[in-house]
Amino acid sequence: MHVHPLITDSAALANLCFRLADAPFVCVDTEFMRESTFYPELCLIQIADMNEAAAIDPMAAGLDMQPLLDLLTDNEDVLKVFHAGGQDIEIVYNLTGKTPHPLFDTQIAAMALGQGEQIGYSNLVDSWLGIQVDKGARFTDWARRPLDARQIEYAIGDVTHLAVIFPKMLERLRKTGRGGWLDQEMERLADPANYANDPELAWKRVRISGRKPEVLGRLKALAKWRELEAQAKDLPRGRIVKDETLGDMAGHPPKRQADLAKVRGLSATWGTNDIGARLMAALETAHPLGEDELPPRDDRKPGLGKEGALVADLLKLLLKIRARDIDVASKLLARSEELEALAAGVRTGLPMLEGWRYDQFGRDAVDLVEGRLAFAVTGGKLKMTRAEVGA
């Protein structure tokens, strides 16, 4: 594979993207910093197909990134391959308002091949290629220039190894017939709604006990205010106000701006300054949430009492057995909240009761709950056995 020198000019990038536009797939990774900003600061992009690889410096003066962004978001003929690509996809979304498509995530694919729920990149490379990845540059300051040769070599390795692994992984998925299992997962990962920072929905990320409509209404107003402040200043949300402080003010709102000086977690200057005034103005717009906006109750598992909890435990055991038998990560088959809902009597709207998940696990899960399946120990191994209902 030909590895290009660090790309810092528009012509070289346009030529690279012109060639990659004919590739069946490209592997993509990014290096970024986000400790002190709201939006991740893109510092490096690495891309490779089977023939060539390059690192691109988005911080280079005058670099026109449009050919690369067009390749990632508008070329439907090229599959974009990531490993644990959520944050990389978020960066592309922030730049374009679109997500890479079509895409493939090797961490998710590894779940279908029995390699655990969140296999790291270095372990993936080791397991597929027998190569030990040098982790020495993991914690480098990617925003600092110039980048040295070791940093660039480390970064490009994230896509050159992946370009070798992906065809092998795809072939194994084809042989096992599990490629189709991943279509829904990849489309969900590519959904732009996952990456939109809607200030109106920011309150849903803040943990708070209780469901009082007036408290949650104040939380919604405060979280929206914080989101807009953080975006405008390009600062992490916690640098504006921490979650626990938002929750405290939602539950015990200050009556006037001077009271902000006494709020734990705020500077005393907020009692008189402009940001404190904007906070109070946000509180004045708050109104109780409507019934349709309230989060589901903690006891949303209808009827899941002590007996239902025991049934849910049996379902979790069944999930472990089934995942072991077919060598797949259990999280890909079903999640705990789905098992609890099934134990409580829910039979619709659960992913585990649709498509391939139903064939591989959901049917047995329903049979267990409804008494048509039981556990048995055969040869010292726990297995499922069909039960005679009413016997």
N, C-alpha and C positions, 0 to 999 in steps of 0.2 A: 504494500500500500504506500502510495506517495503522500508524504506529509509536507504541506506547504509551510513556508515561514509565516509568522504572525501577519495576518491581513490587516492593514491599516488604511488602505486607499480604496476609493469607490470602484475604480476600474477592475482591480483584482477581485473584489467581492462580486461584482456583476458577472464577470467571466466564470467564477466558481459556480454561482447560482445558475447560470445558463447551462453548464454541464450537468449539474445535479438535478436539473428539471427533468432529465431523461432517466434518472435512476429509479429502480423499483422501490427503493426505500432510502431514507437517510436517518442516521442516528444523531440525536441532538442532546446537548447538555449545556448548562449555563453555570457561570460562577457569579455570585452577587453578594452584596452586603446589605443588611437590613436592620442592624442593631440600633441605629440612630435615626432611621427614617420611617415614614409611613409606607411609602412604596419601596419595594426592593430596588437597590441601585445596581443596575446591570453592569457588570465589569468585563465579562468575557463570554463569548458564545463559541461552542465547539460543534462541528458538524462533520459527518463522514458518510460515505457510501462504501461499497466494497473495494473501490479503487483509489480513492483519495480522501484526505482528511485535512482540516484546517481549524485553527483558532482565529477568531475574529475579534478585534478590539473595538467595541462600540463606543469607547471613550476617545477614540482617535479623532482629531480635529477634522471636520468636514466630511466624515464618512457617511455616505448615503446608504442607509440600512434597508431601503425599500425593496430591493431585489430579494433579499433574504426573507423579509417579512412576507412578501408575496408568495415565495416558495413554501413557507410554513403554513400560511392560512388560506391561500387561494388555489394551490395546485392539488387537485383531488386525485391525480394520478400517482403521486409520490406518497408512500406511507411514511409517517414520521414516528420514529422509535425512540422512546424515552425509558429511563429506569427511575421509578418513583418520581414521575414527572410532574406532580401537582404544582410545585413552586415554579418550575420552568414554564409550564403552561400559563400560570398566573402572570408571569412577566410578559409573555407574548400578548396576553389579553390586555394588560395595562397599556401596551404600546399601540395596539391595533383595534381593540374592542372585539376581537375575534380570537378563536382558539385554533391551534393546529388541528388539521383534519385532512384525511383520516389519520388516526394515531394508534399506537400500540405501546403498552407499558409492560416491560419485561418483569417487573416486580409482581404485577397482577398475574401475568402468565405463569410465573413460577408457582403461584398458589395452585393453579390447575395441574401442575406437574409434581405436586407433593414436596415442594421446597420451602414450606413454611409460609407464614402470613406476611412477613415483612423482611424478606431476605435483603441484606445490604449489598451494595454493588461489589465490594471487594470479595464477599463470600460467593456471590454469583460468578465472578470471574474465576475464582479458585475452583469452584465445583464444575464449571464447564470447560475451562481451559487449563487448569492446573497451574495458573500464574498467580504469584503473590503480588498484589498491588502495593506499590510504595505509597504509604499514607503520610509521608513527611510534609507534604504541602497542603494538607487538609485545612489547616487553620491559618493559612496565609491571608494577608490583607490584599485582596484582589483589586482594590481601588487604587493602590499605590503604583506609581509608574516610575521607572520602567519595570516591566515584568522580566524576570530572568529566565534562562533556558530551562531550568529545572521546573519552575512553575508551569511553563507552557507545556512541557513534556508531560507533566502530571495531568494537566487539564485535558490534553488531547487523548490521553489514555482512556478517558471516560467514554469516548466514542469509538476509538479504534477497536478496543476489545468488544464493545457492544456490536459492532458491525460484523464480527466473527461469530458471536454468540447467537444473534437473532436468527440467522438462517437455520442453525442447529436446533434452536428452540422451536421454530416454526415446523420443522420436519417432525420433531417428536410430538408436537400437538396434532399434526396430521395423522401420524401413526396411531395415536391413542384416540383419535376422533373427538378431541376436546377443544379444538379450535373454535367451534361454534359456541361453546360455553362462554367465551370471552367477549362476544360481540356486544352484549348489553353492557358489560362492565366498561368497555372502551368508549362506547357512546356516552355513558354517564360521565366518564372522566372528561370527555370533550365538551360537555354541556357548558356554554358560556355562563349560565346562571350560577354555576359554582364559584365563579371568580369575580362576580360583580359586587362592588362595595356599595350597596344601597343604604344610605343613612337611615331610611325609614325602618329597615330591618335590623339595624345594629344592636338593638336591645336584646335580640334573641341570643346573642353571644355572651351576655352577662348573666352569670348564675345568681339567682335570688330565690329565697324560699317564699312560699305562699303564692296565692293567685288573686289577691285583691285587685280589682280592676283599677282603682285609683292609684295604687302603688305602682302597678305595671305601666299605667299611663304616664306617670312621672318618669319612670325609668326609660320609657320609649323616647320621651322628649329630651331627657338628659343625654341618652346615648346618641341620638341624632345630632345634638349640639356638639358632643365630643368628636364624633366622626367628621363633621364638617371642619372643626378646628384643627384636627389632626391632619386632614387632607390639605387644608390651606397652608399649614405650616410645614407639611411634610415631616411630621414627627410621629413616633409610635404613640398609639392611643394612651398607653400607661404613662407617657411623659406629660400628657395633658391632665388626666385624672385617672386614678386606678379604679378597677372594677368595684372593689369593696367600698370605695368612697361614693361612687355612683349609687350603689345599692343602699348605702346609709342615707344619702340625701333623698332617694326615692321613698324610703320608708319614713324618714323624719325630715321633711323639707324645711329649709330655712325660710323664715317669714319675710325677711328683708335682706338686702345685700350685706349689711354690716354683720349679719349672723355668719357669713361665710368665713370670717376671721376666726371663728371658733370651731369650724368643721375640721375634724381630724383628717389629715391627708392633703389639706389645702394650705397655701401660704396665707399669712395674715393680710397680705396686701390685696387679696381677692375681695376683701371687704369694701374696697374703694376703687379698684382699677377697672379697666375696660372689659377684661375677660370675665371678671366676676359679674359685671353688668350684663354681659351676653348670656351667662349661665342663668341669671335670674329671669331674663327675658324668655329664655327657653322654657323655664319652669312655668311661666305665666301662660304658655300655649298648651300646657298639658291638659288632657281630659281623660277620664276613665276609659279603659279599653272596652270595646264591645264584646259581647259573648263570642262572636265569631273570631275574634283576635286572640282570645285567651289561650294560653298553652294547654295541652292536655294535662289532665290530673295525673299525679303520680300513680293513682290507682286506676289508670286508664285500662288496665287489664281487667275487663269486667268480670267480676266474680272470682278473681284469683285470690282465694283465701289460702288457708294452710294446705288444704288438699290440692288446690290448683298449683301451689308452689312445689309440692311433691311431684306432681305430674310434669311440671316444667323441668325439674331435676332429672326425671327419667328421660325426657326429650334430649336434654344435654348429654346424657350418657349415650343415647342412641346416636346422636350427632358424632360423638367421638368414635364410636364403633364404625359408623358408616364412612367417616373421613379416613379412618385407618384402613378399612377394607379396600377403598378405591384409590387410596394414596393421593388425597387432595387436602388442601387446607380447609379446616372446618368453617372458617369465616366466609369462604366462598360459597358454601352450601346454604348457610343460614346464620342469622345473628341472634343473640340472646333475647332481644326484645320480640323477635318473631316467635320464638319458642314459647315465651310467656303468653303472648297473645293467642297462640294456638291452644295452649293449655286452658285458657280462659274461655274458649269457645269461638274465637274468630276463625272464619273460614274463607274470607275474601280479602283481597288487597295485600296479601303477603307474597313477596318474591319467591319464597320457598315453595309456594303452591302453584308456580307457573313454569312452563317450559321444561328445560333440562333439569332444573332443581327439583321439580316435582317428581320426575322420573327417577332421579338419583337418591332423593331423600324425602321429599314432601309426602309422597304416597305412604311410605312407611311410617312417617311421623303421625299422619292422620290415623292410620291403622292402630298405632300404639295408643293414642288418646282414646280411640273408640273401641278398644278391647280386642282388636283382631291380630295384635302382635304382642309377643311377650319376649322376655329375656330367658336364655338358658345357658348353662355352662356345659360345653362339649369338649372333651379332651383338655380340660383346664383352660379353655378359651371362651370368653363371653361372646355369645352370638344371639341373633334374633331368630325367633321361631314363630310360625303361624299358630295362633290360638283358636280353639273351637269356641266361638261365641255362644254363650248359654249352656255350655256343657257342664 
